[in-house]
Amino acid sequence: MNYKYVVSLNNISSDYIGNKDLSDYVLYISLPLTCIKNSNGGIKITSDKYDFSFTAIDSNAKYIHIKNSGKDINDLLLNDGIIVNRNIFSKLNLRIGDTLVFDNKLEYKVVGVSDEYINYGVYINRDKLSFDLGFKNSMYSVIYSTDQIYDNYNNSDNRINNVLNINDIKKNASKGVEKLNVSFVFISFFCFIYVIYYYGIYFKYYCFRK
């Protein structure tokens, strides 16, 4: 992860913001699974409802790298298929070459499996998904960037909803850990005092009885 800023938009857009050479433009969307077509032509209707989280990226993405056994497999998105995570691949008993049908109309062949396990995550080529959804241009909803224009962002662009500075998040996380450590020391100290006090009372009571 080498990007510095995560920029979320108010609405999906094709109008690029910032320096393209310093940014990855990503489209996030959720689609329901309709059925699975295996490579032999059979159709499997799923009894459970699955909403898949699509991450649509460019195959030459700078900061988002899809891994399989540690190897970068972004170039598989050039085949117009989808890369599913290991959770999906295992739970739905998928094979490379199977086709997943979404929203009764969009069909994508499984071309790879990512090392990720969280939820029902799918990667797809951004141009492909945008055009399949009926857009004339490639759309995006989030920017991952190192472009300095987002530093000290002052809400001057109404297309932008929020800008997260990764360095600021790391600093805040470090401060939070430091506070937790200090709190832990104080709690440990008071627990220690309490134990000494309790056993002191017990010892006096025991000696008095004897």
Helices and strands as residue ranges (DSSP letters): E 5-13, G 20-22, E 23-37, E 43-45, E 51-57, E 67-68, E 71-72, G 74-79, E 82-85, H 86-91, E 99-102, E 106-114, E 121-125, H 126-132, E 140-145, G 148-150, E 160-165, H 166-209
